Amino acid sequence: MASHRLLDEIDLSAAPRGSAIVEVGSVRESGDDMPSSLYLWKKAEAFGLEFFTVDFSPASWRLAQQYVGSRAVLEEGTAFLSRFDRKIAVLYLDNFDYPSDARHAQELEARCGQVYRDQGQTMTRAESVRVHGQQFQAAVDKMSRQSWLIIDNTYRQPLGLHRIRQPFWGKGQRVVPLALRHGFRIAKEGCSGMMLSRSSQPVLAPERWLQLYCGGGRTAGLYQALGFQPPMMVGGSGSMSSPTVVA
C-alpha cells in the first residue's frame, strides 16, 4: 500500500472550512487506478476541502493534469509553499526522489535527471532530506491546528545506538523531529511512510520522547505504561495490524 493511503479511514471533517490538501510530488506514472494525486483530490472533495498538487517536473505536471486538471501546479515545492496563502489541512510530501540502487538511478536519470540539474540540485539522499525539511518549514505556520502530515519513504532506525543518534531515516529524517516539536504526533507508520497529526491537545514531554525513539511495535508497551496511545502500525498489504516485531 502506498503511503498516501495512510489517510484511509481518516475523518477530515475537523479541518477548517476553506483549507486545503497539498501534495508536493505529483503522480509520476500512469496505469495506477488510484494514483496519489487523484486519491487526494477525491479525499478533498469528500470533505469540502481545496486540493493542489505541485511538482517541478514538467512530465509529472502534465500527467497530473490528466487526473486533476488545473489543480496541478508546475513549480518547485518550497517556492509554492512559501507563497501559499491559505490554511493547509493535509500536507503530503513525496518528492525529490533519490536512487536506491544502480537500476533505480538509471530510471530516475531518464525520467527527471535533467530537471534536477536545471534546478541546480543533485539526486542524493542528503539533498532530499534537506529539501523536505525546507518544504515543511515553509508550510508549518500555514498548517491548521487540526492537521495531518504524511511523508513518504520514511522509517525508524533499528533499535540501539543508530536510533539514539538519528531516530529516522529517509525523506522525512529531518521533517519528523521538526514536526514533533511543532505539536504533531506520529499516528500511523508503515507502508514506507509516516502520518502525523496535530490537534488542540498538547504533546507532553514524555510522549514526545516516546514518539521520537519508540514505535508502535515492540516498544508500544512503553506508551501504554505511561498512559499514551502508541502509533498504529500499518501492514504492507494495507491491513491495520496489531503491534508486531517492528519497534
C-alpha positions in Angstrom: 0.0 0.0 0.0 1.3 3.4 -1.0 1.9 5.9 1.8 -0.9 8.3 0.7 -3.3 5.6 1.7 -2.4 6.2 5.3 -5.2 8.7 5.0 -7.7 5.8 4.6 -10.5 5.9 7.2 -9.3 9.3 8.5 -12.1 11.7 9.1 -11.1 15.2 7.9 -14.3 16.9 9.0 -12.5 18.8 11.7 -10.3 20.6 9.1 -11.2 24.3 8.8 -13.5 25.3 6.1 -11.6 26.7 3.1 -8.4 24.8 4.0 -6.6 22.6 1.5 -4.9 19.3 0.9 -1.5 20.0 -0.6 0.6 17.3 -2.3 4.2 18.1 -3.1 5.3 15.5 -5.6 2.6 14.7 -8.2 1.7 11.4 -9.7 4.7 10.0 -11.7 3.4 7.0 -13.6 0.1 6.3 -15.4 -1.6 2.9 -15.1 -2.5 3.1 -11.3 -6.3 3.0 -10.8 -5.9 5.5 -7.9 -2.6 7.4 -8.0 -1.9 9.8 -5.1 -3.0 12.9 -6.9 -6.4 11.5 -7.8 -6.8 9.9 -4.4 -6.1 13.1 -2.5 -8.3 15.2 -4.8 -11.2 12.8 -4.1 -10.5 12.9 -0.4 -10.5 16.7 -0.5 -13.8 16.7 -2.4 -15.4 14.3 0.1 -14.7 16.8 2.9 -15.2 20.1 1.1 -11.5 21.0 1.0 -9.4 22.6 -1.7 -6.7 20.5 -3.4 -3.4 21.3 -5.1 -0.6 19.1 -6.3 2.8 20.6 -7.2 5.8 19.3 -9.0 8.8 20.8 -10.6 8.9 18.1 -13.3 7.0 19.1 -16.5 6.3 15.4 -17.2 4.8 14.8 -13.8 2.8 18.1 -14.0 1.4 17.1 -17.4 0.4 13.7 -16.1 -1.2 15.2 -13.0 -3.2 17.5 -15.2 -4.8 14.4 -16.8 -6.1 13.4 -13.4 -6.9 16.7 -11.6 -6.8 19.4 -14.2 -5.9 22.9 -13.1 -5.3 21.7 -9.6 -1.8 20.6 -10.8 0.9 23.3 -10.5 4.3 23.3 -12.1 6.6 24.8 -9.5 9.3 23.9 -7.0 7.7 22.7 -3.8 9.3 25.1 -1.3 8.6 28.1 -3.5 5.0 27.1 -3.9 4.5 26.6 -0.1 6.2 29.9 0.7 3.7 31.8 -1.3 0.7 29.7 -0.5 -2.0 31.9 1.1 -4.5 29.6 2.8 -4.6 27.1 5.6 -3.3 23.6 4.9 -5.3 20.7 6.5 -3.2 17.9 4.9 0.4 18.2 3.7 1.7 15.2 1.7 5.4 15.2 1.0 6.6 12.7 -1.6 9.0 14.4 -4.0 12.8 14.7 -4.6 13.4 11.0 -5.2 16.9 9.7 -4.9 18.4 6.4 -6.2 18.3 3.3 -4.1 20.4 1.2 -6.5 22.0 1.4 -9.9 18.8 0.4 -11.8 16.8 3.0 -9.9 19.4 5.6 -10.7 19.0 4.9 -14.4 15.3 5.2 -14.2 15.5 8.5 -12.3 18.0 9.9 -14.7 15.8 9.0 -17.7 12.7 10.4 -16.1 13.9 13.6 -14.4 17.7 13.9 -14.3 17.8 17.0 -16.5 15.0 18.6 -14.4 17.1 18.2 -11.3 20.2 19.7 -13.0 18.2 22.6 -14.3 17.2 23.3 -10.6 20.9 23.1 -9.6 20.2 20.0 -7.5 21.6 16.5 -7.3 19.7 13.3 -6.7 21.1 12.3 -3.3 19.6 11.2 -0.1 21.2 14.1 1.8 19.7 16.6 -0.6 16.3 15.0 -0.4 16.4 15.2 3.4 17.3 18.9 3.2 14.7 19.8 0.6 11.9 18.0 2.5 12.9 19.9 5.7 12.7 23.2 3.8 9.3 22.3 2.5 7.9 21.5 5.9 9.4 24.7 7.4 7.8 26.7 4.6 4.4 25.1 5.3 4.2 24.6 9.1 2.9 28.0 10.0 0.2 27.7 7.4 -1.0 24.3 8.7 -4.2 24.4 10.7 -4.3 23.5 14.4 -6.1 20.3 13.3 -3.9 19.0 10.5 -2.2 15.9 9.1 1.3 15.4 7.7 2.3 12.4 5.6 5.9 11.8 4.5 6.8 9.0 2.1 9.9 6.8 2.2 10.5 7.5 6.0 11.4 4.8 8.5 12.6 4.4 12.1 16.2 3.3 12.6 16.8 -0.1 14.2 16.7 -0.1 17.9 20.0 0.7 19.5 22.7 3.4 19.1 21.6 4.1 15.5 18.1 5.2 16.7 19.5 7.2 19.6 21.9 9.1 17.2 19.4 9.5 14.4 15.9 8.2 15.1 14.6 8.4 11.5 15.8 7.6 8.0 14.7 8.6 4.5 13.0 11.7 3.1 11.4 12.6 6.5 14.6 12.2 8.5 14.6 15.9 9.4 10.9 16.6 9.0 9.6 14.1 11.7 11.6 15.6 14.6 10.7 19.1 13.5 7.0 18.2 13.3 7.1 16.6 16.8 8.5 19.9 18.1 5.5 21.7 16.5 2.9 19.6 18.3 2.4 16.8 15.9 2.1 13.1 16.9 3.0 10.1 14.8 -0.4 8.5 14.3 0.5 5.8 11.8 3.7 4.3 10.4 4.3 1.7 7.8 3.8 1.4 4.0 7.1 3.1 3.6 5.9 6.3 5.2 4.6 8.0 8.3 1.4 10.0 9.0 1.5 12.6 11.8 -1.5 14.5 13.2 -1.9 17.6 15.3 -4.8 18.8 17.4 -5.6 21.2 20.2 -4.4 18.6 22.7 -0.8 19.4 23.7 2.0 16.9 23.4 3.7 16.4 26.8 7.4 16.0 27.0 7.3 12.3 28.0 5.1 11.5 25.0 7.3 13.5 22.7 10.3 11.5 23.8 8.4 8.2 23.2 7.4 9.4 19.7 10.9 10.2 18.9 12.5 6.9 20.0 9.7 4.3 20.3 7.4 2.9 17.6 4.2 1.0 17.7 5.8 -2.4 17.7 7.9 -4.0 20.4 8.2 -0.7 22.3 4.5 0.0 22.3 4.2 -1.1 25.9 6.2 1.9 27.0 3.4 4.1 25.7 0.7 2.1 27.4 2.6 2.1 30.7 2.7 5.9 30.7 -1.0 6.2 29.5 -0.3 7.3 25.9 -1.6 5.9 22.6 1.2 4.3 20.5 1.3 4.9 16.8 -0.7 2.5 14.7 1.3 0.0 12.6 0.2 -0.4 9.1 1.0 -3.6 7.2 2.4 -3.7 3.8 -0.7 -5.3 2.5 -2.7 -2.3 3.6 -4.3 -4.0 6.6 -4.1 -2.4 10.0 -2.1 -4.8 12.2 -1.5 -5.2 15.9 2.0 -4.3 17.2 4.5 -6.6 15.6 8.2 -7.0 15.8 8.6 -3.5 14.3 9.9 -1.3 17.1 
